[in-house]
Structure formats: structure tokens, C-alpha cells
Amino acid sequence: MPFYLSQVSYTPEGARGILKEGGTARKDAARQVIESGGGKMLTFYFAFGEDDAYVISEMPSESEMAAVSLAIAASGAVRLKTVALLTPEQVDQARDISVNYRPPGS
């Protein structure tokens, strides 16, 4: 199953929810929505900086990840950026695939 990194930034509304319910409740809610999409939450960390939380999950496909991401984003409580992650073995497989590429201006 594909792996994904979700970078979460809370809106003021979302931050108020964290203050009201706590971090553990938010982690549990993230796990619930990921599992409802057929996936598994592997890690959840709050952070300082541009992003407020990082979540790594495993999902059956891009479609399920898109469904989860859309449901979360539609809440208005967070801004979400999701990145597909590759295992080292997938990079090895990609290395062995021949493609034709012409750099710009060549």
C-alpha cells in the first residue's frame, strides 16, 4: 500500500479545537478518518513552525487518500498538504525503468 506524509496547518478555528479537546483527541480523530478510508495511521506528531502536525499514513490507493484529504480540508479547520512517499525499494524499481527525456533547450 502507498505511504503518505500529510502536513497539517491549523486555522484559528482548528487551533481553538485543539485547545478545547487536546492533542490526544486530535490524534484519535486523525486515526479514525484514516481508518475509515481503509488506511492505517503510522505516526502523528505535533510540531513547531510552518506546519502544526505531521501524519504518516498507509492507504490502499491515491483515491482513498484523496477522499480522506478532501474530507479533512472541507472542514475548514486545517490546511492540508499531502506528499506521496516512496520506499527505497520503489526507488530501485524506478531506477530500472527506461524513459525518454529531453532537457529543455536540447
N, C-alpha and C positions, 0 to 999 in steps of 0.2 A: 504494500500500500504506500502511496506517496506521503511524504512528510512536508509539513508547512510551518513556517515561522510567522506568527501574527504579531505585529507591532501595534500596540493599543495606546491611544491618547484619549484621556477622558475629557469630555466637555465639562463646563461648570456643573451641569445637571448630573453628569456621571460622577464627578468628584463628591457632590453632596450625597449621592447614594452610597459611595464608599464610606464616607464619614458616618452615615446613619447605620449601615449594615455591617461594615467591617470587611477586611481583606479576605478572610476565610470564606465568607458568604459569597464574595465575588468569584473566588476560585471555584467554589462548588457550582455556581451558576454557569461558569465557563465550561466546566466538565460536563454539565447536563446538556448544554446546547450542542457541544461537540459529539457527545454520545448519541443524541437524538438524530444527528446526521450520519450515524453509522461509524463514527470515528472513535479515537482514543486520545485523551489529553496526556501528553508525556511530561511536560513541565509547565509551570506557571510561576513567573517571577514579577514582582513589582520592581520598579526602577526609578532612579532619578534621571532627569534630563529631558530631552525632547519627547521620548516615549515614557508612558507611565507603567506599562506592563509588557511582558514578552511571554508568548504562549507557543509552545511547540506541540503540534498535534500530528496524528496519523489519520488520514481519511481514505475512504475507498477510491475516490476519484476527484478530479477537479470540479465536477458538478456538485458533489456533496459539500466540498469546501466553499464553493460559490454560494450555495444555499445558506450555509451557516454564516458566512461573511455578510451576505445581504440582510439576513435577519438581525444580526448584531448592529450593522450600520444603520438600518432603518429605525432603530430605537432612538437615535439622536443623542444617546448618552456617551457615545465613543466615536472617534475617528479611527479607522482600521486600515492597516496596510498589511497584505499577506504576501509572503515570498515562498515560492516552491523551493524545497531543499533537495539536494541530491546526495546520495551516499557515495563514498569513494568507488564502490563497485560500479555504480551507474556512470561515473566519470570515465572509468576504464572502458565500459561498453561504448560510450560516446567517442572515445579516442579511436576506437577501431572502426567507426563508421566513416566511410569516404564521402565527402561532399565537394561540390564545385563552388568556389568562391573567387570573385574578382574584386580586389580592393578598389575603392573609389579612385578614379584617375588613371587606372592601369589599363 
